[in-house]
Amino acid sequence: MFKQNYNVIGVMSGTSLDGVDLAHIKFEINQHKWSYEIYECTTISYTPELISKLKNSINFNENELSDLNIEYTNILGNIIADFITKNKINNLDAVCSHGHTILHQPEKGYTLQIGNLPQIASIVKQKVVCNFRVQDVKYGGQGAPLVPIGDRILFPEYDYCLNLGGFSNISFEMNQQRIAFDISPVNTVLNFYANTFGLEYDDKGKISETGHLNSELFEQLNQLEFYHKSFPKSLGFEFVKETVLPILESYTIATEDKMRTFTEHIAFQIGKILKLKSGKLLISGGGVYNNFLIERMKAHLPTIEIIIPNEKTIRFKEALIFALLGVLKLRNETNVLASVTGAKQDHSSGEIYQ
């Protein structure tokens, strides 16, 4: 007989490199319906040195990646342990951690999230559930996105759930199946250009808003092959580095114009997915704070009601859902949907370290 209540911590590090999100969450399941409450939560920023290392890791060889995995696992484990101590959190069922994606090449049967080595459990001194993507890729899936099952279970009142993080991804029900896929890069590109101004990000989209739309660049971005593929499909930083940034850098226009054009590109691609649709769209992730991006999305989504949730859900929705994925793994219940990832079957994914 499974428990009805779970006391867990969800941990997420996104591709936008803003740091580690940690959320202390209590779940309850009653008559097959899940509810949750987010208690203590925080984001621990990375040091500039670690940010530089994570950005450059795409070029690392196998030994360098192995060393980085050990280093990052120690850093992440200590961040989690400090969070538990500082907030005096007791009687945990598990820590459920995504790790940090370094390489994501499902077409080659490979994905790597560092910070998921077994020693994390001894550092944290708790049961740890982690490494959720690898099994799905072995099953022929994209290994992403994994959040949609959480959208289905925790946010059923919304017609669509959109995350605006390093990349945008969406999930929704279609023909009684959950469908989800990545749409386009978001903060992986916008933050790259904000960094050139000495800023971590474009606050409220103020820089992008001052730029001018470059029609030629806009059209070239929209013609990229990825946007014409059918789902399931997912993106990694490789796409940004090898495809998107070279295109943007080939234009000798002001950085503000590149950011303005790319913001329009993001909004256009989201609008294309939801063209002629209606209903409620829940938005979360750091991109919610980009007022200019939200304004451009509204222009491309005239028949959609955009819902921006409370602060904790905006900031910690992915940590919340990876906490749920960990709980489902503890229960040996499905936490990855084949309809979303393209795997050969639904499955219960992740490693459990005692």
Backbone torsions as a table, in degrees:
resi	resn	phi	psi	omega
1	MET	NA	124.3	-179.2
2	PHE	-78.5	155.8	175.7
3	LYS	-67.9	161.7	174.4
4	GLN	-102.9	-16.9	-177.5
5	ASN	-127.5	140.3	179.9
6	TYR	-134.3	135.4	-179.7
7	ASN	-114.6	106.5	-170.8
8	VAL	-138.3	168.0	171.2
9	ILE	-119.1	130.6	174.2
10	GLY	-101.1	137.4	-176.3
11	VAL	-131.8	130.0	-177.9
12	MET	-141.3	136.4	170.4
13	SER	-123.6	118.0	-175.3
14	GLY	-92.1	168.4	-177.5
15	THR	-71.4	-11.7	178.5
16	SER	-79.0	-6.1	173.2
17	LEU	62.9	30.4	178.1
18	ASP	-81.7	-7.5	176.7
19	GLY	130.0	-163.9	-178.5
20	VAL	-103.0	123.1	174.1
21	ASP	-90.3	130.3	176.9
22	LEU	-127.7	133.9	179.6
23	ALA	-140.2	127.4	174.6
24	HIS	-87.4	120.4	-169.9
25	ILE	-131.3	141.8	171.3
26	LYS	-117.1	126.1	178.5
27	PHE	-106.3	148.5	171.3
28	GLU	-135.5	137.2	174.1
29	ILE	-117.3	125.6	-176.9
30	ASN	-138.2	117.5	-177.6
31	GLN	51.5	48.4	175.6
32	HIS	69.5	8.9	177.6
33	LYS	-110.9	129.7	-178.8
34	TRP	-95.1	141.3	170.7
35	SER	-133.6	163.7	-176.7
36	TYR	-147.9	161.0	169.4
37	GLU	-140.4	131.0	177.4
38	ILE	-94.2	124.7	179.6
39	TYR	-100.3	-119.9	-179.2
40	GLU	-64.6	139.1	178.1
41	CYS	-154.6	149.9	-178.3
42	THR	-161.5	163.1	170.2
43	THR	-118.7	124.8	177.5
44	ILE	-100.3	115.4	-177.4
45	SER	-70.1	150.5	174.3
46	TYR	-80.4	153.7	172.9
47	THR	-71.5	155.5	176.7
48	PRO	-56.2	-35.9	-180.0
49	GLU	-64.1	-42.3	-179.6
50	LEU	-70.5	-38.1	177.1
51	ILE	-58.6	-45.8	179.9
52	SER	-60.6	-42.5	-179.1
53	LYS	-65.7	-42.7	-179.9
54	LEU	-66.7	-37.8	178.3
55	LYS	-64.4	-39.8	-175.7
56	ASN	-85.2	-8.3	-173.2
57	SER	-64.3	-20.0	178.6
58	ILE	-61.6	-20.4	179.9
59	ASN	-99.0	1.9	-175.5
60	PHE	-73.2	150.9	171.7
61	ASN	-84.6	179.1	-173.4
62	GLU	-60.4	-42.8	179.8
63	ASN	-66.5	-40.3	178.6
64	GLU	-64.8	-38.9	177.5
65	LEU	-65.4	-39.7	178.5
66	SER	-62.1	-44.0	178.8
67	ASP	-64.3	-41.8	179.8
68	LEU	-64.7	-37.7	179.4
69	ASN	-61.6	-43.9	178.7
70	ILE	-64.6	-46.4	-179.1
71	GLU	-61.6	-46.0	-177.3
72	TYR	-68.4	-37.8	177.2
73	THR	-59.7	-41.8	177.6
74	ASN	-64.8	-43.9	179.2
75	ILE	-62.6	-48.9	-177.9
76	LEU	-63.5	-44.0	179.2
77	GLY	-58.4	-41.9	179.7
78	ASN	-70.6	-35.2	175.5
79	ILE	-61.0	-44.5	-179.6
80	ILE	-66.7	-45.2	-179.7
81	ALA	-60.0	-41.8	178.2
82	ASP	-64.0	-39.3	178.8
83	PHE	-62.1	-42.8	179.5
84	ILE	-64.7	-45.6	-178.6
85	THR	-65.5	-49.0	-177.3
86	LYS	-58.5	-39.2	-176.3
87	ASN	-96.5	4.2	176.7
88	LYS	51.7	49.9	-178.4
89	ILE	-87.6	126.1	-177.0
90	ASN	-121.6	165.0	172.0
91	ASN	56.1	44.1	178.3
92	LEU	-74.5	141.6	171.7
93	ASP	-81.6	-33.7	179.4
94	ALA	-174.1	159.8	164.3
95	VAL	-104.4	127.8	-175.1
96	CYS	-115.3	108.5	-168.6
97	SER	-123.2	133.4	178.6
98	HIS	-78.7	-34.7	-170.3
99	GLY	83.7	-169.8	-179.1
100	HIS	-122.1	125.0	-177.7
101	THR	-72.8	124.5	176.9
102	ILE	-105.0	-48.7	179.5
103	LEU	-129.3	135.7	176.9
104	HIS	-139.3	98.4	-177.2
105	GLN	-132.2	67.6	-175.9
106	PRO	-60.9	-28.2	178.7
107	GLU	-65.4	-19.7	175.8
108	LYS	-102.6	6.7	179.5
109	GLY	73.0	31.4	-173.3
110	TYR	-141.8	136.2	170.3
111	THR	-148.6	142.8	-178.6
112	LEU	-132.9	117.9	170.8
113	GLN	-113.6	113.9	179.7
114	ILE	-79.5	160.3	-178.2
115	GLY	93.9	8.9	-177.2
116	ASN	-112.9	23.1	178.1
117	LEU	-75.3	152.0	-175.3
118	PRO	-56.6	-28.7	-176.5
119	GLN	-66.2	-11.4	179.2
120	ILE	-60.8	-33.3	-179.3
121	ALA	-65.1	-38.7	179.8
122	SER	-72.7	-31.6	177.1
123	ILE	-68.6	-44.8	-176.8
124	VAL	-78.4	-25.2	-176.8
125	LYS	61.8	38.3	178.0
126	GLN	-144.1	163.9	168.7
127	LYS	-67.2	133.6	-179.0
128	VAL	-121.8	131.3	172.6
129	VAL	-111.9	126.3	-174.0
130	CYS	-157.4	-173.5	176.0
131	ASN	56.7	59.1	-172.2
132	PHE	-81.5	-17.8	-169.5
133	ARG	-92.4	-27.5	-168.6
134	VAL	-61.7	-45.4	-176.9
135	GLN	-61.3	-38.6	-179.0
136	ASP	-63.1	-41.0	178.2
137	VAL	-63.9	-38.2	176.2
138	LYS	-62.9	-29.2	177.8
139	TYR	-85.3	10.6	177.9
140	GLY	86.4	10.4	-178.9
141	GLY	-93.1	175.7	178.7
142	GLN	-77.8	-15.3	-175.8
143	GLY	70.7	8.4	-177.0
144	ALA	-168.5	158.3	-13.7
145	PRO	-76.7	151.4	-179.0
146	LEU	-102.3	-14.6	-176.6
147	VAL	-65.8	-28.4	-172.0
148	PRO	-55.9	-32.7	178.7
149	ILE	-65.5	-32.6	175.0
150	GLY	-68.7	-37.5	175.1
151	ASP	-58.9	-44.3	-178.6
152	ARG	-64.4	-43.6	-173.6
153	ILE	-78.7	-40.8	-171.4
154	LEU	-99.7	-21.5	-175.4
155	PHE	-130.3	50.8	-174.4
156	PRO	-69.6	-14.5	-177.7
157	GLU	-77.1	-8.3	-179.4
158	TYR	-102.4	142.5	179.8
159	ASP	-75.2	-32.7	-178.5
160	TYR	-141.3	144.1	175.2
161	CYS	-123.2	123.1	-176.7
162	LEU	-120.2	131.9	173.9
163	ASN	-109.9	131.4	176.9
164	LEU	-113.7	89.1	179.5
165	GLY	-120.5	-134.8	173.3
166	GLY	-57.4	-36.1	173.9
167	PHE	-130.0	160.8	172.1
168	SER	-95.7	139.5	173.2
169	ASN	-143.4	152.1	-173.5
170	ILE	-132.4	151.9	173.1
171	SER	-141.6	149.4	-179.4
172	PHE	-166.1	166.3	177.9
173	GLU	-90.1	135.7	175.8
174	MET	-145.6	122.9	-178.5
175	ASN	53.3	43.0	177.3
176	GLN	63.7	22.7	173.3
177	GLN	-126.8	148.4	173.9
178	ARG	-82.6	127.3	178.8
179	ILE	-114.1	139.9	178.5
180	ALA	-157.9	152.4	178.2
181	PHE	-169.2	161.3	173.3
182	ASP	-75.9	145.4	-179.3
183	ILE	-103.1	-57.3	-178.5
184	SER	-162.0	166.8	169.6
185	PRO	-64.7	152.1	174.0
186	VAL	-131.3	-91.1	-174.0
187	ASN	-71.8	-19.9	175.3
188	THR	-59.9	-33.6	179.0
189	VAL	-90.5	-49.2	-176.7
190	LEU	-62.4	-38.9	178.4
191	ASN	-68.4	-35.0	177.9
192	PHE	-56.1	-44.3	-178.9
193	TYR	-79.5	-31.7	174.2
194	ALA	-61.7	-36.9	178.8
195	ASN	-59.6	-30.4	-179.4
196	THR	-69.1	-17.2	174.7
197	PHE	-95.3	5.9	-177.6
198	GLY	78.8	19.8	-178.5
199	LEU	-114.4	150.1	176.8
200	GLU	-71.8	-34.8	-178.0
201	TYR	-157.3	168.5	179.4
202	ASP	-87.1	97.0	-174.9
203	ASP	-58.2	115.8	178.7
204	LYS	59.3	13.1	179.4
205	GLY	75.9	20.6	-174.4
206	LYS	-65.3	-36.5	179.0
207	ILE	-69.6	-49.1	-179.2
208	SER	-56.0	-38.2	-175.7
209	GLU	-65.6	-25.9	-178.9
210	THR	-82.0	-12.4	-176.7
211	GLY	-82.5	174.5	178.2
212	HIS	-113.9	143.0	178.4
213	LEU	-71.0	126.4	175.1
214	ASN	-99.5	107.7	-172.3
215	SER	-62.5	-38.4	-178.8
216	GLU	-65.9	-45.8	177.8
217	LEU	-63.3	-43.2	179.2
218	PHE	-56.9	-46.0	-179.4
219	GLU	-67.4	-39.5	-179.0
220	GLN	-64.8	-41.6	177.6
221	LEU	-61.8	-43.1	-176.7
222	ASN	-69.5	-17.8	179.8
223	GLN	-88.2	-1.6	-178.7
224	LEU	-58.2	142.6	-173.6
225	GLU	-55.9	-38.3	-176.1
226	PHE	-54.9	-37.5	-174.9
227	TYR	-72.6	-11.6	-179.8
228	HIS	-105.5	1.5	176.2
229	LYS	-81.2	149.8	173.6
230	SER	-85.1	159.1	177.5
231	PHE	-77.1	159.9	3.2
232	PRO	-74.5	144.3	177.6
233	LYS	-156.7	149.3	-178.2
234	SER	-144.2	162.3	-176.3
235	LEU	-122.4	150.8	171.8
236	GLY	-129.8	173.7	-178.0
237	PHE	-63.2	-21.8	177.2
238	GLU	-55.4	-39.3	-179.6
239	PHE	-62.3	-40.7	179.3
240	VAL	-66.8	-48.5	-174.9
241	LYS	-68.9	-42.4	-171.7
242	GLU	-91.0	-22.7	-174.0
243	THR	-119.4	-54.5	-170.9
244	VAL	-74.7	-52.4	-177.4
245	LEU	-62.1	-40.2	176.4
246	PRO	-58.0	-37.0	177.2
247	ILE	-65.6	-49.6	-179.5
248	LEU	-60.2	-40.9	-177.2
249	GLU	-73.2	-16.1	179.1
250	SER	-77.0	-9.7	180.0
251	TYR	-99.1	125.7	178.8
252	THR	-91.0	67.2	178.6
253	ILE	-123.8	166.5	-178.8
254	ALA	-61.1	147.0	178.3
255	THR	-58.4	-37.2	177.6
256	GLU	-59.8	-36.9	179.9
257	ASP	-70.2	-36.6	176.2
258	LYS	-63.0	-43.8	-179.0
259	MET	-68.2	-40.1	177.7
260	ARG	-62.3	-44.7	-178.5
261	THR	-67.1	-41.1	-179.1
262	PHE	-69.7	-34.3	175.6
263	THR	-61.0	-42.9	177.7
264	GLU	-63.8	-38.4	178.2
265	HIS	-60.8	-45.1	178.4
266	ILE	-58.4	-51.2	-177.5
267	ALA	-63.4	-39.6	-179.8
268	PHE	-63.6	-44.7	-178.7
269	GLN	-65.5	-38.0	176.0
270	ILE	-65.7	-43.3	178.7
271	GLY	-61.5	-35.7	-179.9
272	LYS	-64.6	-37.5	179.8
273	ILE	-66.0	-37.9	-174.3
274	LEU	-104.0	19.0	-178.0
275	LYS	-56.0	129.5	177.3
276	LEU	65.9	10.0	177.8
277	LYS	-94.9	162.1	177.4
278	SER	-136.6	167.8	179.7
279	GLY	127.4	-169.2	-176.7
280	LYS	-99.0	130.0	179.6
281	LEU	-115.1	114.8	176.2
282	LEU	-88.1	126.6	-179.7
283	ILE	-115.7	135.4	175.5
284	SER	-139.4	176.7	-179.8
285	GLY	97.1	166.1	-174.4
286	GLY	-60.2	-27.0	179.6
287	GLY	-63.8	-16.8	177.6
288	VAL	-59.0	-30.7	-176.8
289	TYR	-81.8	-4.4	177.2
290	ASN	-87.1	90.8	-174.4
291	ASN	-58.2	-37.3	-178.6
292	PHE	-67.5	-40.2	177.0
293	LEU	-62.6	-44.6	179.6
294	ILE	-62.1	-40.2	177.9
295	GLU	-60.9	-44.2	179.3
296	ARG	-69.3	-34.1	175.9
297	MET	-63.1	-43.2	179.7
298	LYS	-60.2	-35.5	178.7
299	ALA	-65.3	-31.4	-179.5
300	HIS	-92.1	-4.9	-177.2
301	LEU	-128.4	61.1	-173.8
302	PRO	-65.9	-22.8	-176.9
303	THR	-104.9	9.0	-177.9
304	ILE	-108.9	136.0	173.8
305	GLU	-89.9	113.2	-178.1
306	ILE	-88.1	124.8	-179.3
307	ILE	-113.6	123.5	174.5
308	ILE	-107.3	118.3	-171.7
309	PRO	-79.3	-169.6	179.2
310	ASN	-68.3	164.1	-173.0
311	GLU	-56.2	-44.2	-177.7
312	LYS	-64.1	-39.4	-179.5
313	THR	-71.1	-38.4	176.7
314	ILE	-57.0	-50.8	-170.0
315	ARG	-81.8	-30.2	-168.5
316	PHE	-123.1	20.0	-178.6
317	LYS	-62.0	-40.2	-179.6
318	GLU	-69.2	-40.0	175.3
319	ALA	-61.6	-40.3	177.1
320	LEU	-58.7	-47.1	-174.7
321	ILE	-74.5	-34.0	175.1
322	PHE	-69.8	-26.7	171.3
323	ALA	-63.7	-42.7	177.8
324	LEU	-64.3	-42.7	178.1
325	LEU	-58.4	-38.5	177.5
326	GLY	-64.8	-41.9	178.6
327	VAL	-64.3	-42.8	178.5
328	LEU	-62.5	-36.2	176.7
329	LYS	-65.1	-41.7	177.4
330	LEU	-59.6	-33.1	-179.9
331	ARG	-87.2	-1.0	-176.7
332	ASN	56.7	38.2	178.5
333	GLU	-108.1	157.9	-179.1
334	THR	-55.0	127.9	173.5
335	ASN	-127.9	2.2	174.3
336	VAL	-134.2	131.3	-175.7
337	LEU	-101.4	125.3	179.2
338	ALA	-62.9	-29.9	180.0
339	SER	-64.6	-23.0	-179.3
340	VAL	-90.8	-47.8	-171.1
341	THR	-94.7	-18.4	-176.5
342	GLY	85.3	9.6	177.4
343	ALA	-67.1	166.8	-176.1
344	LYS	-71.8	-17.3	-179.9
345	GLN	-162.1	159.4	167.9
346	ASP	-63.6	150.6	179.9
347	HIS	-158.9	168.7	176.2
348	SER	-105.3	107.4	-169.1
349	SER	-108.1	155.4	176.8
350	GLY	125.0	161.0	174.8
351	GLU	-107.6	142.8	176.1
352	ILE	-113.5	118.6	177.3
353	TYR	-110.5	128.0	-178.0
354	GLN	-83.5	NA	NA
